[in-house]
Structures are given as structure tokens and as C-alpha cells.
Amino acid sequence: MPRSSGLRTLDDVRVAQVRVIFTLPRQFGTYSRALAYIEWFTPFRLPDPSSRLLQVSRSTCHLRRNAAVIHVDEIVRPCHLIPKMGQSVDTMLRSGNAYEVASDFYFNEFIDGEMFGVSVINSL
């Protein structure tokens, strides 16, 4: 059974896509902590009126994805995003490329019990 992340609300939490986990080569010294290269999503927006799911989008800066390098121990937990479809589905969208093709997503708070509890508390 995984240990609890201790997450109680979604305040001060942002969604990011982990692109790679790495350590620095020895020529950069003895820095031993693992790092993650991530791409940020926007802060949570108000829930969609139909689904009542919180919404996020790719965060960009100067038309490029907003990215950062963080310590792996700053990652709280995985989450599940559902691509926003609209009136039609992009014909390029596949299960293997959904995070690359879509730019707007629903935050699926029902994927596990702990996240469901945090989301319920957050909406009160």
C-alpha cells in the first residue's frame, strides 16, 4: 500500500508532466539528488459547468512550453488528465500522444481515493 502524500487541499499545488528524471554527471560535482525536467500546466481553473472537473492547460512562455528542473522529492503524486474534446475530436489524437496533441485538460479527481478526498475538501 503506498504511503499517503499528506496532501489535504489543492492550494499551492500545480500539475506538471515529468519528461525525464536524471542525475548530474560527476563533472558537475557531488550533487547526488535526483532531478526531474518537467513541463508545467496552468494553475487550476474553475470547474467545467457540465462535468464539474477542474481544468488545466499547457503553461507557455513566449509560445513555448513553460519548463523547469526540480528535485524529484518535490513531486507530490501522479495525477490523471483527460483531454478536452469540444464539439469534435482531433483526428491526430491517440492514447499514446494525448498529452502532446491536446492543450486543454480536465483534472480527473476521481482516479484514486486520496485525490477524491482532497478534491472534496477543496470544493467545500
C-alpha positions, 0 to 999 in steps of 0.5 A: 500500500503506498504511503499517503502524500499528506496532501489535504487541499489543492492550494499551492499545488500545480500539475506538471508532466515529468519528461525525464528524471536524471542525475548530474554527471560527476563533472558537475560535482557531488550533487547526488539528488535526483532531478526531474525536467518537467513541463508545467500546466496552468494553475487550476481553473474553475470547474467545467459547468457540465462535468464539474472537473477542474481544468488545466492547460499547457503553461507557455512562455513566449509560445513555448512550453513553460519548463523547469528542473526540480528535485524529484522529492518535490513531486507530490503524486501522479495525477490523471488528465483527460483531454478536452474534446469540444464539439469534435475530436482531433483526428491526430489524437491517440492514447499514446500522444494525448498529452502532446496533441491536446492543450486543454485538460480536465483534472480527473479527481476521481482516479484514486481515493486520496485525490477524491478526498482532497478534491472534496475538501477543496470544493467545500 
